[in-house]
Amino acid sequence: MKILVLGRNQLYKRSLGRELFKQDLSKFHNVIYYGKGYRKYYVKNVPDILKTYNDRDFILTYICAYSTEFENLSKANIPKVHIDVDYFPGGNLRIQNEFYRKSKYNIMFAPTKCMVQLMQENKTAEKVFWLPFSVNTEKYKKTADCKIIDVMATFTTKPHWYPNRSKIQTMLKKLNVISFTKPVLHDEYIKKINQSKIFVTDNGTYNCLNMKFTEVLSCGTLLLSNKPEDFDDVGFKEGEHLVIYKDLNDMQDKINYYLKHDNEREEIAKNGMEFVRKNHSNDVRIKEMTDIIQKELK
């Protein structure tokens, strides 16, 4: 397929994993990327952009904030597909809904089933589909770095989204372990994951799967998390691919347990790595998305 991706290049920004997904599209399709950071960017009116790129099968946008920069999407004479990963009741739904309805998208994708349901209820597009998070396995992979960190807990800590994450970081500092909680990005982030024996996360207010489940596991590090929605639907098995904690006290007990049981910890981490790399790579997810788009737009 011939795709016109409209948006911002986030390769050197915070959202590396999201940008890698967009970049991986070019492994399977003829893709033109247009917007800030990609190429000379001066036209915001979509019909005018299509005068230059007039051989495209559809337009793809990713996340509302980077899509609203473009004007008159509704007047595009080709289908429009959108991916959103931040569509929550406590977010900017009024702004998002207004933009989506005005833009008249044909297809939308969301990474969690609760987002899909909310999009369907709000009629954000003609059709909405579930597309779970995935990972670029060439970038996020196991390295030869030594495991010099006991527990890593690096993530966004916005209290209205993630009320327990700061508590986790505070608790780790009180434990008799070597912890790492500083913000790091990109290659340094991947390096620190590989240097860690355990990575601890929390799914936040809406208890949704997040990118930690694919990024951390793809690097072969044990993930310790509370149980999110969609956990069973994506095929994860507790105790086989990762470890689930019930509350912060249980989390502390399991940290202590798995730091003392190296073989058991590394076996689970290995299983999780193999499972994610086989079932949740960007390549797998893009093929799934492609099948849906080809079926719906034929």
N, C-alpha and C positions, 0 to 999 in steps of 0.2 A: 504494500500500500504506500501511497504518497501522502505524507503527513506534514502539515504546517503547525509547528509548536510555537505558540505565542506566550511569552512570559519573560522572566528574568533568569539570567544565568546565575545559579547559586553554588557553582562548583567551589568557589573560594569563600563562601559565606558559611553560615551556621548549618544550613540544611544540606549537607553533603549527600546523604543517602537519598534524598528526594531528587536531587539533580542527577545522580548516577542512574536512577531509574529512567529519567528522561533521555539521558545520553545512551543508555542501553537499547532504546528503541531503534537506534540507527543500525544495530546489528541485524535487525530483521526487516527493516523498512527503509524506504527512501525518505529521509527526514530533513526538513529545513527548520532551523531554529531562528526565531526572530524576536528581538526585544533587547532590553538593556543587558549589556555584557556579552551578547552573542555576536552581533555584527552591526554595521552602521544602522543606527536606529533613529528615525526622525518622523516616521508616519505612524499615527495612532489609529487612524480610521481604517477599520478592517476591510471594507470594500476597496479602498485604495491599495492596501497591502496585497489584496488578491489580484489586482491588475498586474502586479509584478510576478506573483507566484500563482499563476492561473491554472496550473496542472495538478493541483492538490486534490486528494480524495476527501479529506476532512481536516478540520481545525481541532487541535488539542490544546486545552489550557489546563493549568495545574495550580490549585489554590486560588481562592477568590481575590485575595489582596493583590496578586500579581496579574490577575485577569482584568480587573477594573481599570487598569491603565489604558486599555484598548477601547475604542469607541465603535458603536454601531455593529456589534456582533450579530444582532438580530437580522441585519441586512446582508449578511454573508450569504452567497448563493451556493454554498456547500454545507454539508452536515457539520455539527459542532459536538465535540466530546469534551467532558471535563472530569478531572480528578480532584477530590477534596479530602483532606485528612483532618481538618479542624472544623467540624460541624457539630456543635454541641448546644444544648438549651441555654447554657450560661455564657455563650459566646456572642457573636455579632449576627445572630440569625436574621434580624430585621433587614440589615444591610445586605447580607448574603442572599436572602430570599428575593429581595427586590431586584438585585442584579441578575440572579439566575432566571427569574421569570421574564424579565425584560429581554434577556439575551436569547431566550428560546433554544435551550440546549436540547439535542436529540437524545444523548446518552450521558449519564453520570455514573462515576464509580466512587465508592467509599470503602475504607479498610476495615470497618466494623459493622456488624449487623444492626446495632442500635442507630448508627448514622444512616444506614440505608433506609431503615424504617422511618426515621424522622424526615429524611428527604422525600420519601414517597408521600408521607402525610402532608408535607408542605408543597408538594407538586413542583419541585425544583427543575425537573426535566421530564421529557416524555417517558423515559424509562431509566431506572436506577438499578445498579448491580453491585454486588459485593466483590471487592478485590483486595484481599488481605495484604498486609505489609510483606515486603520481600527484601532481598539484599543482593548487592553486587558481590559475588563470591570471589572475584578476582582481587578486590580491594580488601574486603573483610575476610581474612583467612588466618589460620594458625601459623605462627612464626616460631623461630628458634629462641625467642626471648625467654629468659629464666623467670620463674614465678617468684618474684621478690616482694609482691604485695599480697597480703592476706585477703583483704576485702576492698573492692572498689565500689563506690557509690557516687557516680557523677551523672547529673541530670538537671533538668529544669526544676526549680523549687517554688514556682509561683503558688502561694498558699491557697488561692481560691480554686486552683486546679488540682494541686497535690499537697494537701494539708499534712501528710505524714512524712514527706521526703526530708524536710529539714530535721525532723525528729530522728530519722534513721541516721543521718550524718552526725548528729549530736551524740547519739548512742554509740556509734562506732568509735568516736574519739575517747569514750570512757572505757571501752573494752581493751583488754590486753592483747591487741592485734595491730599489725601494720596496715593502716587504712589509707585510702586515697580518695579524696572527695573534691578536689579542685576542678574547675571547669577546664576542659581540654577539647580540642577540635581535630578532626581529620586524621592525619597520619599519627599524631601524638595520641589521640584518643584510641586508635586501633592498637598502638604499641602498649598503652597502659592496660587495655583489656587483656592482651596477651601476657602481660606481666602479672596479672591478678589470678589468684586461685579461685576466688568467688566474686561475682558481680551481683550486688543487691539492688533491686528496684521496687517501685510501688506504682500501681496502675492509676491512682488518682481518683477523683470524685466520681467519674463515670465508669470506672473499673474496666477500661478498654485495653485491648492489646495495643502495644506500642512498638516502635522500631527496635527497642532493646532486645526483644525476643528473637529477632533475626540477626541483628548485628553482633550481639554478644555470643550467641550460640554458634554462629558461623566461624567465630575465631577460636572455638574449642575451650571456652571458659565456662565454668559452672554458673548458671543463672539461678538466683534465689529470688522468688517473687510471690506476691499474693496472687490468687487465682483470678484471672480476668474472664469476662464474658468472651465467648467464641473460642475458649481454650480447647475444648473437645472438638469443635467444628474444624479447626485447622490441623487436628491430628496429634497434638501434643499429649504426652502421657507423663503424669507426675511420677517422679522417682526413676523414670527411664530416660527422659530427655532433659529434665530440669527438676528443681525442687520447689515445692510450694510451701509457704508459711501461712499460718492462720492469723497471727497478730504479731506485734513487735517482740513480745516475750518468746514466742515460738521461733521467730526469726533469729533471735539471739542464741537460743538453744541449738538451732540448726547450723548457725555459723560455727559455733564451738565444735559441734559434732563433725562437720565435714572438713574442718581444718585438722582434725585429729585422724581422719580416715582418708588418707590420700588416694589409695587405690579405688575406693568406692566413688570418691568425688571425681576423679579423672575418668572413670568408666562412664559415669552419667554425662559428663561434659563431652566425651567422645561420641556417645550416642546422639546427643543433642546436635552436635556439629554435623554429623553425617545426615541426620534427618532433615535439618534446615537446608543444607546444601543440595540435597536431592529434591526436596519438595517445595522450598520457599525461596529459590533464587529469583533474581530479576528475569532471567531467561524463561523460567517456568511461568512466572506471572504474566509476562508480556505475551507469551503464546496463548494463555487463557484469555487475556484481554482481547487479543487479536481475533480469536474465535468468536467472541461475543459481538464485537464490532462488525465483523464480516457478515455474521448472521443477521444482525439487526439492520444494517444499512444496505443490504443487497436489494 
